[in-house]
Amino acid sequence: MTVRPMPLVIAIDGPSGSGKSSVSRAVAQRLDLAYLDTGAMYRALTWWCVQQGLDLEDQPAVARAAKDLQLQMGTDPSSPSVQVGGVAIDQAIRATVISESVSKVATNLGVRDELCDRQRALISESAKSTGGVVAEGRDITTVVAPDAHVRILLIANQESRLARRAKELHGEADHAAVSATHDQIVRRDKDDSTVSQFMEAAPGVTLVDTSDLDFQQSVEAVLELVRAQTGPQA
Ligand code: DC
């Protein structure tokens, strides 16, 4: 019998609309692990820069803001939270203005160095205090935690990703909603993929295609992989 490693680190990457945030959070809940949404960290920094009136194209200034950012990530999967300087910004970071501009911040290499360091520290702290963590993003399996016990790339075809995000943002997936969502999926992933590789699985990373799976089936597919790779307790 395989014994579940302690602390257990599960890394999940994927493009927008692959379902990785909701699936990762549900997996963390099922396994009693912490949950780290690294995309929320890039969004939090973007929010802060916008608040401060910083020009997002000014890369050195934005990288400095990353170093100084008073960011607090709550990693309880039943109520994950994001605070900057003590202010809760969970809703604010999901605003369209942030979604539209976050790639400018996420493609700043100085920002990535700083946030990747913070992500490694958070993974290690939360894993120690709760027995493990599910961390999700674009470069967790490859750059932030390449030595994670389970490494998964969650993908879905573009049609499914557009339909899911359209439903999330507009409540339906009709033609108008899908085209309004195009920028947030296709253009953003194109920009983001200039700095991270999340469209193809790197060596040792298992691909899970959720195009034809509903939410529960996607969660089960990930849990099944965790069980297969770490032991039956999962
Ligand atoms: O998953 P999301 O939409 O909340 O991510 C927000 C942005 O951050 C998106 O542009 C991709 C980027 N990101 C990244 O570059 N690396 C990560 N580990 C997580 C997110």
Residues whose N, C-alpha, C, O or C-beta is under 5 A from the ligand:
A	BS01	DC	T38 G39 A40 Y42 V102 S103 A106 E136 G137 R138 D139 D192
